[in-house]
Amino acid sequence: MATLQVELVAVERRLWSGEARMVIARTTEGELGVLPGHAPLLGQLAEGGVVTIRTESGEDVVVAAHGGFLSVTERGVSILAETAEFSGDIDVERAREALRRAEGDDDPEAVAAARRAIGRLRAAGQDA
């Protein structure tokens, strides 16, 4: 089965690197699925987005990714996030509390905080 070389990098560190069957990411243009042989593209990651990397073994690596870009080239997929957090590392109660604090506030920073909290909850498999 054909695979993609995938690099997932946040500003502070490389989070994951390896071969994958598929990458699914939410961009500002909508959700995007990337399979081997995909046409080259550059997409801006949506705030509060979730990135799923389906590995060669069929395991899903799920990450809450906030800001940044996804680049698809003939060599593979690079995901460059401003911040990213593995689904298993997400504190669900903390994310729910952040969402409660941000709800109903029209301030741009509060709206961005709410989107990040929703993305973290989605990545953790929780309803927002």
PAZA-328838 format. One record per atom (N, C-alpha, C): residue number from 1; residue in three letters; x, y, z. Coordinates in nm, 3 decimals, always signed. Each point is the difference from the previous one (the first is absolute). Layout:
REM residues N
+------+------+---------+---------+---------+
: resi : resn :       x :       y :       z :
+------+------+---------+---------+---------+
:  NUM :  ala :       X :       Y :       Z :
...
+------+------+---------+---------+---------+
END
This chain:
REM residues 128
+------+------+---------+---------+---------+
: resi : resn :       x :       y :       z :
+------+------+---------+---------+---------+
:    1 :  met :  +0.084 :  -0.118 :  +0.000 :
:    1 :  met :  -0.084 :  +0.118 :  +0.000 :
:    1 :  met :  +0.089 :  +0.125 :  +0.000 :
:    2 :  ala :  -0.036 :  +0.097 :  -0.081 :
:    2 :  ala :  +0.077 :  +0.124 :  -0.008 :
:    2 :  ala :  -0.015 :  +0.081 :  +0.129 :
:    3 :  thr :  +0.105 :  +0.073 :  +0.035 :
:    3 :  thr :  -0.002 :  +0.081 :  +0.121 :
:    3 :  thr :  +0.052 :  +0.140 :  -0.029 :
:    4 :  leu :  -0.018 :  +0.087 :  +0.097 :
:    4 :  leu :  +0.048 :  +0.137 :  -0.003 :
:    4 :  leu :  +0.105 :  +0.018 :  +0.108 :
:    5 :  gln :  +0.101 :  +0.079 :  -0.025 :
:    5 :  gln :  +0.091 :  +0.042 :  +0.106 :
:    5 :  gln :  -0.064 :  +0.121 :  +0.067 :
:    6 :  val :  -0.021 :  -0.006 :  +0.131 :
:    6 :  val :  -0.069 :  +0.107 :  +0.072 :
:    6 :  val :  +0.089 :  +0.055 :  +0.110 :
:    7 :  glu :  +0.004 :  +0.132 :  +0.010 :
:    7 :  glu :  +0.069 :  +0.071 :  +0.107 :
:    7 :  glu :  -0.102 :  +0.091 :  +0.068 :
:    8 :  leu :  -0.015 :  -0.015 :  +0.130 :
:    8 :  leu :  -0.088 :  +0.087 :  +0.078 :
:    8 :  leu :  +0.087 :  +0.077 :  +0.098 :
:    9 :  val :  +0.006 :  +0.131 :  -0.020 :
:    9 :  val :  +0.089 :  +0.084 :  +0.079 :
:    9 :  val :  -0.078 :  +0.116 :  +0.059 :
:   10 :  ala :  +0.020 :  +0.024 :  +0.129 :
:   10 :  ala :  -0.053 :  +0.121 :  +0.065 :
:   10 :  ala :  +0.118 :  +0.092 :  +0.024 :
:   11 :  val :  -0.027 :  +0.124 :  +0.032 :
:   11 :  val :  +0.106 :  +0.098 :  +0.019 :
:   11 :  val :  +0.105 :  -0.051 :  +0.098 :
:   12 :  glu :  -0.045 :  -0.065 :  +0.107 :
:   12 :  glu :  +0.093 :  -0.039 :  +0.106 :
:   12 :  glu :  +0.071 :  -0.132 :  -0.025 :
:   13 :  arg :  -0.054 :  -0.089 :  -0.089 :
:   13 :  arg :  +0.065 :  -0.130 :  -0.019 :
:   13 :  arg :  -0.064 :  -0.079 :  -0.114 :
:   14 :  arg :  +0.072 :  -0.104 :  -0.044 :
:   14 :  arg :  -0.055 :  -0.095 :  -0.096 :
:   14 :  arg :  -0.084 :  -0.098 :  +0.080 :
:   15 :  leu :  -0.124 :  -0.018 :  -0.039 :
:   15 :  leu :  -0.091 :  -0.088 :  +0.072 :
:   15 :  leu :  -0.004 :  -0.141 :  -0.056 :
:   16 :  trp :  +0.004 :  -0.010 :  -0.134 :
:   16 :  trp :  -0.013 :  -0.133 :  -0.059 :
:   16 :  trp :  +0.061 :  +0.002 :  -0.139 :
:   17 :  ser :  +0.063 :  -0.110 :  -0.035 :
:   17 :  ser :  +0.059 :  -0.014 :  -0.133 :
:   17 :  ser :  -0.006 :  -0.147 :  -0.038 :
:   18 :  gly :  -0.040 :  -0.027 :  -0.123 :
:   18 :  gly :  -0.003 :  -0.139 :  -0.044 :
:   18 :  gly :  -0.083 :  -0.019 :  -0.125 :
:   19 :  glu :  -0.025 :  -0.126 :  -0.031 :
:   19 :  glu :  -0.080 :  -0.037 :  -0.116 :
:   19 :  glu :  -0.146 :  -0.011 :  +0.041 :
:   20 :  ala :  -0.088 :  +0.045 :  -0.088 :
:   20 :  ala :  -0.143 :  -0.005 :  +0.028 :
:   20 :  ala :  -0.077 :  -0.036 :  -0.127 :
:   21 :  arg :  -0.117 :  -0.056 :  +0.021 :
:   21 :  arg :  -0.089 :  -0.033 :  -0.111 :
:   21 :  arg :  -0.082 :  +0.121 :  -0.044 :
:   22 :  met :  -0.030 :  +0.090 :  +0.098 :
:   22 :  met :  -0.091 :  +0.111 :  -0.026 :
:   22 :  met :  +0.018 :  +0.107 :  +0.106 :
:   23 :  val :  -0.027 :  +0.124 :  -0.038 :
:   23 :  val :  -0.003 :  +0.112 :  +0.093 :
:   23 :  val :  -0.132 :  +0.073 :  -0.020 :
:   24 :  ile :  -0.068 :  +0.030 :  +0.109 :
:   24 :  ile :  -0.124 :  +0.076 :  -0.004 :
:   24 :  ile :  +0.022 :  +0.125 :  +0.084 :
:   25 :  ala :  -0.031 :  +0.117 :  -0.057 :
:   25 :  ala :  +0.020 :  +0.125 :  +0.073 :
:   25 :  ala :  -0.108 :  +0.100 :  -0.037 :
:   26 :  arg :  -0.032 :  +0.084 :  +0.096 :
:   26 :  arg :  -0.096 :  +0.107 :  -0.025 :
:   26 :  arg :  +0.079 :  +0.127 :  -0.034 :
:   27 :  thr :  -0.028 :  +0.053 :  -0.119 :
:   27 :  thr :  +0.064 :  +0.125 :  -0.042 :
:   27 :  thr :  -0.106 :  +0.110 :  -0.002 :
:   28 :  thr :  +0.043 :  +0.120 :  -0.028 :
:   28 :  thr :  -0.095 :  +0.111 :  -0.009 :
:   28 :  thr :  -0.097 :  -0.017 :  -0.117 :
:   29 :  glu :  +0.033 :  -0.089 :  -0.094 :
:   29 :  glu :  -0.086 :  -0.028 :  -0.115 :
:   29 :  glu :  -0.090 :  -0.120 :  +0.022 :
:   30 :  gly :  +0.018 :  -0.071 :  +0.112 :
:   30 :  gly :  -0.080 :  -0.117 :  +0.030 :
:   30 :  gly :  +0.088 :  -0.119 :  +0.035 :
:   31 :  glu :  -0.064 :  -0.112 :  +0.028 :
:   31 :  glu :  +0.074 :  -0.121 :  +0.036 :
:   31 :  glu :  +0.061 :  -0.061 :  -0.126 :
:   32 :  leu :  +0.122 :  -0.051 :  +0.016 :
:   32 :  leu :  +0.077 :  -0.049 :  -0.114 :
:   32 :  leu :  +0.058 :  -0.136 :  +0.033 :
:   33 :  gly :  -0.015 :  -0.095 :  -0.091 :
:   33 :  gly :  +0.063 :  -0.130 :  +0.014 :
:   33 :  gly :  +0.111 :  -0.013 :  -0.102 :
:   34 :  val :  +0.117 :  -0.044 :  +0.044 :
:   34 :  val :  +0.115 :  -0.013 :  -0.088 :
:   34 :  val :  +0.043 :  -0.146 :  -0.005 :
:   35 :  leu :  +0.002 :  -0.054 :  -0.121 :
:   35 :  leu :  +0.044 :  -0.136 :  -0.025 :
:   35 :  leu :  +0.128 :  +0.005 :  -0.083 :
:   36 :  pro :  +0.075 :  -0.109 :  -0.008 :
:   36 :  pro :  +0.118 :  -0.001 :  -0.087 :
:   36 :  pro :  -0.038 :  +0.040 :  -0.143 :
:   37 :  gly :  +0.085 :  +0.082 :  -0.062 :
:   37 :  gly :  -0.026 :  +0.047 :  -0.135 :
:   37 :  gly :  -0.085 :  +0.126 :  -0.008 :
:   38 :  his :  -0.035 :  +0.058 :  +0.116 :
:   38 :  his :  -0.081 :  +0.122 :  +0.002 :
:   38 :  his :  +0.073 :  +0.113 :  -0.071 :
:   39 :  ala :  -0.075 :  +0.086 :  -0.065 :
:   39 :  ala :  +0.058 :  +0.117 :  -0.067 :
:   39 :  ala :  +0.064 :  +0.092 :  +0.103 :
:   40 :  pro :  +0.110 :  +0.066 :  -0.037 :
:   40 :  pro :  +0.063 :  +0.095 :  +0.093 :
:   40 :  pro :  -0.097 :  +0.110 :  +0.040 :
:   41 :  leu :  +0.011 :  +0.043 :  +0.125 :
:   41 :  leu :  -0.083 :  +0.111 :  +0.048 :
:   41 :  leu :  +0.059 :  +0.058 :  +0.127 :
:   42 :  leu :  -0.045 :  +0.118 :  +0.032 :
:   42 :  leu :  +0.035 :  +0.066 :  +0.126 :
:   42 :  leu :  -0.130 :  +0.049 :  +0.059 :
:   43 :  gly :  -0.030 :  -0.043 :  +0.123 :
:   43 :  gly :  -0.123 :  +0.040 :  +0.065 :
:   43 :  gly :  +0.028 :  +0.057 :  +0.138 :
:   44 :  gln :  -0.081 :  +0.096 :  +0.040 :
:   44 :  gln :  +0.012 :  +0.058 :  +0.133 :
:   44 :  gln :  -0.087 :  -0.081 :  +0.095 :
:   45 :  leu :  +0.060 :  -0.048 :  +0.110 :
:   45 :  leu :  -0.075 :  -0.076 :  +0.099 :
:   45 :  leu :  -0.102 :  +0.091 :  +0.068 :
:   46 :  ala :  -0.118 :  -0.052 :  +0.022 :
:   46 :  ala :  -0.105 :  +0.075 :  +0.067 :
:   46 :  ala :  +0.029 :  +0.005 :  +0.150 :
:   47 :  glu :  -0.038 :  +0.110 :  +0.063 :
:   47 :  glu :  +0.012 :  +0.008 :  +0.146 :
:   47 :  glu :  -0.091 :  -0.105 :  +0.061 :
:   48 :  gly :  +0.052 :  -0.072 :  +0.096 :
:   48 :  gly :  -0.080 :  -0.103 :  +0.066 :
:   48 :  gly :  -0.020 :  -0.123 :  -0.087 :
:   49 :  gly :  +0.092 :  -0.023 :  -0.091 :
:   49 :  gly :  -0.012 :  -0.115 :  -0.088 :
:   49 :  gly :  +0.057 :  -0.126 :  +0.059 :
:   50 :  val :  -0.038 :  -0.111 :  -0.058 :
:   50 :  val :  +0.050 :  -0.130 :  +0.039 :
:   50 :  val :  +0.073 :  -0.059 :  -0.121 :
:   51 :  val :  +0.118 :  -0.056 :  +0.024 :
:   51 :  val :  +0.075 :  -0.069 :  -0.103 :
:   51 :  val :  +0.005 :  -0.148 :  +0.038 :
:   52 :  thr :  -0.035 :  -0.085 :  -0.094 :
:   52 :  thr :  +0.006 :  -0.145 :  +0.021 :
:   52 :  thr :  +0.098 :  -0.059 :  -0.100 :
:   53 :  ile :  +0.097 :  -0.074 :  +0.051 :
:   53 :  ile :  +0.097 :  -0.069 :  -0.084 :
:   53 :  ile :  -0.026 :  -0.148 :  +0.015 :
:   54 :  arg :  -0.039 :  -0.066 :  -0.110 :
:   54 :  arg :  -0.023 :  -0.144 :  +0.003 :
:   54 :  arg :  +0.130 :  -0.068 :  -0.039 :
:   55 :  thr :  +0.062 :  -0.068 :  +0.096 :
:   55 :  thr :  +0.132 :  -0.060 :  -0.020 :
:   55 :  thr :  -0.008 :  -0.125 :  -0.086 :
:   56 :  glu :  +0.117 :  -0.051 :  -0.036 :
:   56 :  glu :  +0.008 :  -0.124 :  -0.078 :
:   56 :  glu :  -0.071 :  -0.116 :  +0.068 :
:   57 :  ser :  +0.006 :  -0.004 :  +0.133 :
:   57 :  ser :  -0.061 :  -0.109 :  +0.076 :
:   57 :  ser :  -0.150 :  +0.018 :  +0.017 :
:   58 :  gly :  -0.055 :  +0.113 :  -0.045 :
:   58 :  gly :  -0.143 :  +0.027 :  +0.013 :
:   58 :  gly :  -0.035 :  +0.078 :  +0.125 :
:   59 :  glu :  +0.099 :  +0.027 :  +0.084 :
:   59 :  glu :  -0.022 :  +0.079 :  +0.122 :
:   59 :  glu :  -0.019 :  +0.147 :  -0.039 :
:   60 :  asp :  -0.087 :  +0.070 :  +0.072 :
:   60 :  asp :  -0.019 :  +0.143 :  -0.024 :
:   60 :  asp :  +0.076 :  +0.081 :  +0.104 :
:   61 :  val :  +0.080 :  +0.094 :  -0.048 :
:   61 :  val :  +0.065 :  +0.099 :  +0.085 :
:   61 :  val :  -0.088 :  +0.124 :  -0.013 :
:   62 :  val :  -0.064 :  +0.042 :  +0.111 :
:   62 :  val :  -0.094 :  +0.112 :  -0.002 :
:   62 :  val :  +0.059 :  +0.114 :  +0.081 :
:   63 :  val :  -0.002 :  +0.119 :  -0.062 :
:   63 :  val :  +0.063 :  +0.117 :  +0.060 :
:   63 :  val :  -0.093 :  +0.120 :  -0.014 :
:   64 :  ala :  -0.013 :  +0.077 :  +0.108 :
:   64 :  ala :  -0.066 :  +0.131 :  -0.009 :
:   64 :  ala :  +0.107 :  +0.098 :  -0.047 :
:   65 :  ala :  -0.020 :  +0.058 :  -0.117 :
:   65 :  ala :  +0.099 :  +0.091 :  -0.059 :
:   65 :  ala :  -0.063 :  +0.138 :  -0.015 :
:   66 :  his :  +0.073 :  +0.101 :  +0.041 :
:   66 :  his :  -0.052 :  +0.136 :  -0.002 :
:   66 :  his :  +0.093 :  +0.088 :  -0.082 :
:   67 :  gly :  -0.053 :  +0.053 :  -0.108 :
:   67 :  gly :  +0.078 :  +0.089 :  -0.085 :
:   67 :  gly :  +0.110 :  -0.073 :  -0.073 :
:   68 :  gly :  +0.049 :  +0.060 :  -0.105 :
:   68 :  gly :  +0.110 :  -0.058 :  -0.075 :
:   68 :  gly :  -0.044 :  -0.043 :  -0.138 :
:   69 :  phe :  +0.078 :  -0.091 :  -0.059 :
:   69 :  phe :  -0.021 :  -0.038 :  -0.139 :
:   69 :  phe :  +0.016 :  -0.150 :  -0.021 :
:   70 :  leu :  -0.061 :  -0.048 :  -0.107 :
:   70 :  leu :  +0.017 :  -0.136 :  -0.047 :
:   70 :  leu :  +0.052 :  +0.011 :  -0.143 :
:   71 :  ser :  +0.110 :  -0.069 :  -0.026 :
:   71 :  ser :  +0.060 :  +0.004 :  -0.133 :
:   71 :  ser :  +0.007 :  -0.142 :  -0.054 :
:   72 :  val :  -0.050 :  -0.017 :  -0.122 :
:   72 :  val :  +0.006 :  -0.129 :  -0.068 :
:   72 :  val :  +0.089 :  +0.017 :  -0.122 :
:   73 :  thr :  +0.106 :  -0.081 :  -0.008 :
:   73 :  thr :  +0.089 :  +0.001 :  -0.116 :
:   73 :  thr :  +0.015 :  -0.144 :  -0.047 :
:   74 :  glu :  +0.077 :  -0.018 :  -0.107 :
:   74 :  glu :  +0.025 :  -0.136 :  -0.049 :
:   74 :  glu :  +0.079 :  -0.081 :  +0.102 :
:   75 :  arg :  +0.066 :  +0.067 :  +0.095 :
:   75 :  arg :  +0.080 :  -0.070 :  +0.102 :
:   75 :  arg :  -0.080 :  -0.038 :  +0.123 :
:   76 :  gly :  -0.118 :  +0.058 :  +0.018 :
:   76 :  gly :  -0.081 :  -0.035 :  +0.116 :
:   76 :  gly :  -0.080 :  +0.116 :  +0.054 :
:   77 :  val :  -0.036 :  -0.010 :  +0.128 :
:   77 :  val :  -0.085 :  +0.099 :  +0.066 :
:   77 :  val :  +0.076 :  +0.059 :  +0.119 :
:   78 :  ser :  +0.002 :  +0.132 :  +0.006 :
:   78 :  ser :  +0.057 :  +0.071 :  +0.116 :
:   78 :  ser :  -0.113 :  +0.078 :  +0.065 :
:   79 :  ile :  -0.015 :  -0.017 :  +0.130 :
:   79 :  ile :  -0.099 :  +0.073 :  +0.077 :
:   79 :  ile :  +0.079 :  +0.086 :  +0.098 :
:   80 :  leu :  -0.011 :  +0.131 :  -0.017 :
:   80 :  leu :  +0.074 :  +0.095 :  +0.081 :
:   80 :  leu :  -0.101 :  +0.079 :  +0.083 :
:   81 :  ala :  -0.019 :  -0.037 :  +0.126 :
:   81 :  ala :  -0.101 :  +0.061 :  +0.085 :
:   81 :  ala :  +0.063 :  +0.100 :  +0.097 :
:   82 :  glu :  -0.075 :  +0.105 :  +0.033 :
:   82 :  glu :  +0.047 :  +0.092 :  +0.103 :
:   82 :  glu :  +0.006 :  -0.072 :  +0.134 :
:   83 :  thr :  -0.106 :  -0.073 :  +0.033 :
:   83 :  thr :  -0.001 :  -0.086 :  +0.118 :
:   83 :  thr :  -0.073 :  -0.128 :  -0.037 :
:   84 :  ala :  +0.036 :  -0.109 :  +0.064 :
:   84 :  ala :  -0.064 :  -0.128 :  -0.025 :
:   84 :  ala :  +0.010 :  -0.086 :  +0.125 :
:   85 :  glu :  -0.101 :  -0.084 :  +0.018 :
:   85 :  glu :  -0.006 :  -0.084 :  +0.119 :
:   85 :  glu :  -0.062 :  -0.135 :  -0.037 :
:   86 :  phe :  +0.069 :  -0.109 :  +0.036 :
:   86 :  phe :  -0.054 :  -0.133 :  -0.025 :
:   86 :  phe :  -0.131 :  -0.018 :  +0.076 :
:   87 :  ser :  -0.093 :  -0.074 :  -0.059 :
:   87 :  ser :  -0.131 :  -0.020 :  +0.061 :
:   87 :  ser :  +0.011 :  -0.059 :  +0.141 :
:   88 :  gly :  +0.093 :  -0.093 :  +0.020 :
:   88 :  gly :  +0.016 :  -0.063 :  +0.131 :
:   88 :  gly :  +0.056 :  +0.091 :  +0.107 :
:   89 :  asp :  +0.057 :  +0.114 :  -0.041 :
:   89 :  asp :  +0.058 :  +0.094 :  +0.096 :
:   89 :  asp :  -0.096 :  +0.112 :  +0.038 :
:   90 :  ile :  -0.118 :  +0.001 :  -0.059 :
:   90 :  ile :  -0.095 :  +0.110 :  +0.023 :
:   90 :  ile :  -0.073 :  -0.020 :  +0.132 :
:   91 :  asp :  -0.001 :  +0.105 :  +0.081 :
:   91 :  asp :  -0.076 :  +0.003 :  +0.125 :
:   91 :  asp :  -0.142 :  +0.046 :  -0.037 :
:   92 :  val :  -0.092 :  -0.093 :  -0.008 :
:   92 :  val :  -0.136 :  +0.028 :  -0.047 :
:   92 :  val :  -0.069 :  +0.101 :  +0.090 :
:   93 :  glu :  +0.011 :  -0.015 :  +0.130 :
:   93 :  glu :  -0.067 :  +0.094 :  +0.091 :
:   93 :  glu :  +0.056 :  +0.142 :  -0.016 :
:   94 :  arg :  +0.129 :  +0.011 :  -0.017 :
:   94 :  arg :  +0.061 :  +0.132 :  -0.022 :
:   94 :  arg :  -0.049 :  +0.061 :  -0.131 :
:   95 :  ala :  -0.013 :  -0.082 :  -0.105 :
:   95 :  ala :  -0.051 :  +0.050 :  -0.128 :
:   95 :  ala :  -0.145 :  +0.044 :  +0.013 :
:   96 :  arg :  -0.081 :  -0.078 :  +0.074 :
:   96 :  arg :  -0.141 :  +0.039 :  +0.021 :
:   96 :  arg :  -0.009 :  +0.132 :  +0.077 :
:   97 :  glu :  +0.084 :  +0.017 :  +0.101 :
:   97 :  glu :  +0.000 :  +0.124 :  +0.078 :
:   97 :  glu :  +0.042 :  +0.119 :  -0.088 :
:   98 :  ala :  +0.100 :  -0.020 :  -0.085 :
:   98 :  ala :  +0.043 :  +0.107 :  -0.091 :
:   98 :  ala :  -0.114 :  +0.037 :  -0.095 :
:   99 :  leu :  -0.074 :  -0.098 :  -0.045 :
:   99 :  leu :  -0.113 :  +0.027 :  -0.089 :
:   99 :  leu :  -0.110 :  +0.076 :  +0.074 :
:  100 :  arg :  -0.029 :  -0.040 :  +0.124 :
:  100 :  arg :  -0.102 :  +0.071 :  +0.079 :
:  100 :  arg :  +0.038 :  +0.146 :  +0.021 :
:  101 :  arg :  +0.129 :  +0.024 :  +0.030 :
:  101 :  arg :  +0.046 :  +0.138 :  +0.022 :
:  101 :  arg :  -0.011 :  +0.085 :  -0.126 :
:  102 :  ala :  +0.022 :  -0.060 :  -0.115 :
:  102 :  ala :  +0.004 :  +0.074 :  -0.125 :
:  102 :  ala :  -0.137 :  +0.017 :  -0.066 :
:  103 :  glu :  -0.096 :  -0.085 :  +0.034 :
:  103 :  glu :  -0.131 :  +0.006 :  -0.065 :
:  103 :  glu :  -0.069 :  +0.132 :  +0.028 :
:  104 :  gly :  -0.066 :  +0.052 :  -0.102 :
:  104 :  gly :  -0.078 :  +0.122 :  +0.014 :
:  104 :  gly :  +0.081 :  +0.128 :  -0.005 :
:  105 :  asp :  +0.130 :  -0.011 :  -0.008 :
:  105 :  asp :  +0.086 :  +0.118 :  -0.007 :
:  105 :  asp :  +0.037 :  +0.023 :  -0.146 :
:  106 :  asp :  -0.026 :  +0.120 :  -0.051 :
:  106 :  asp :  +0.027 :  +0.031 :  -0.141 :
:  106 :  asp :  +0.141 :  +0.050 :  -0.025 :
:  107 :  asp :  +0.078 :  +0.013 :  +0.107 :
:  107 :  asp :  +0.139 :  +0.044 :  -0.015 :
:  107 :  asp :  +0.075 :  -0.100 :  -0.088 :
:  108 :  pro :  +0.079 :  +0.047 :  -0.098 :
:  108 :  pro :  +0.071 :  -0.092 :  -0.090 :
:  108 :  pro :  +0.087 :  -0.103 :  +0.074 :
:  109 :  glu :  +0.061 :  +0.039 :  +0.110 :
:  109 :  glu :  +0.082 :  -0.095 :  +0.076 :
:  109 :  glu :  -0.086 :  -0.109 :  +0.064 :
:  110 :  ala :  -0.119 :  +0.037 :  +0.047 :
:  110 :  ala :  -0.091 :  -0.098 :  +0.059 :
:  110 :  ala :  -0.054 :  -0.094 :  -0.107 :
:  111 :  val :  -0.029 :  +0.053 :  -0.118 :
:  111 :  val :  -0.047 :  -0.084 :  -0.110 :
:  111 :  val :  +0.108 :  -0.101 :  -0.039 :
:  112 :  ala :  +0.125 :  +0.045 :  -0.009 :
:  112 :  ala :  +0.111 :  -0.089 :  -0.032 :
:  112 :  ala :  +0.019 :  -0.105 :  +0.109 :
:  113 :  ala :  -0.014 :  +0.040 :  +0.128 :
:  113 :  ala :  +0.013 :  -0.094 :  +0.111 :
:  113 :  ala :  -0.111 :  -0.105 :  -0.006 :
:  114 :  ala :  -0.120 :  +0.041 :  -0.035 :
:  114 :  ala :  -0.111 :  -0.095 :  -0.012 :
:  114 :  ala :  +0.027 :  -0.100 :  -0.112 :
:  115 :  arg :  +0.052 :  +0.047 :  -0.113 :
:  115 :  arg :  +0.031 :  -0.091 :  -0.112 :
:  115 :  arg :  +0.108 :  -0.100 :  +0.040 :
:  116 :  arg :  +0.103 :  +0.047 :  +0.072 :
:  116 :  arg :  +0.105 :  -0.091 :  +0.045 :
:  116 :  arg :  -0.057 :  -0.105 :  +0.095 :
:  117 :  ala :  -0.086 :  +0.042 :  +0.092 :
:  117 :  ala :  -0.060 :  -0.093 :  +0.095 :
:  117 :  ala :  -0.087 :  -0.104 :  -0.072 :
:  118 :  ile :  -0.077 :  +0.045 :  -0.099 :
:  118 :  ile :  -0.083 :  -0.092 :  -0.078 :
:  118 :  ile :  +0.088 :  -0.100 :  -0.074 :
:  119 :  gly :  +0.109 :  +0.046 :  -0.060 :
:  119 :  gly :  +0.092 :  -0.089 :  -0.069 :
:  119 :  gly :  +0.062 :  -0.103 :  +0.094 :
:  120 :  arg :  +0.037 :  +0.044 :  +0.120 :
:  120 :  arg :  +0.057 :  -0.092 :  +0.098 :
:  120 :  arg :  -0.102 :  -0.106 :  +0.041 :
:  121 :  leu :  -0.125 :  +0.043 :  +0.020 :
:  121 :  leu :  -0.106 :  -0.096 :  +0.038 :
:  121 :  leu :  -0.025 :  -0.100 :  -0.114 :
:  122 :  arg :  -0.006 :  +0.050 :  -0.124 :
:  122 :  arg :  -0.020 :  -0.090 :  -0.114 :
:  122 :  arg :  +0.113 :  -0.101 :  -0.013 :
:  123 :  ala :  +0.123 :  +0.048 :  +0.015 :
:  123 :  ala :  +0.115 :  -0.090 :  -0.010 :
:  123 :  ala :  -0.004 :  -0.107 :  +0.108 :
:  124 :  ala :  -0.054 :  +0.035 :  +0.118 :
:  124 :  ala :  -0.011 :  -0.094 :  +0.111 :
:  124 :  ala :  -0.122 :  -0.091 :  -0.014 :
:  125 :  gly :  -0.077 :  +0.018 :  -0.109 :
:  125 :  gly :  -0.117 :  -0.084 :  -0.022 :
:  125 :  gly :  -0.121 :  +0.041 :  +0.081 :
:  126 :  gln :  -0.004 :  +0.126 :  +0.042 :
:  126 :  gln :  -0.109 :  +0.051 :  +0.083 :
:  126 :  gln :  -0.088 :  +0.095 :  -0.081 :
:  127 :  asp :  -0.125 :  +0.014 :  +0.041 :
:  127 :  asp :  -0.090 :  +0.099 :  -0.060 :
:  127 :  asp :  +0.034 :  +0.136 :  +0.058 :
:  128 :  ala :  -0.009 :  +0.101 :  -0.085 :
:  128 :  ala :  +0.031 :  +0.136 :  +0.045 :
:  128 :  ala :  -0.123 :  +0.069 :  +0.055 :
+------+------+---------+---------+---------+
END
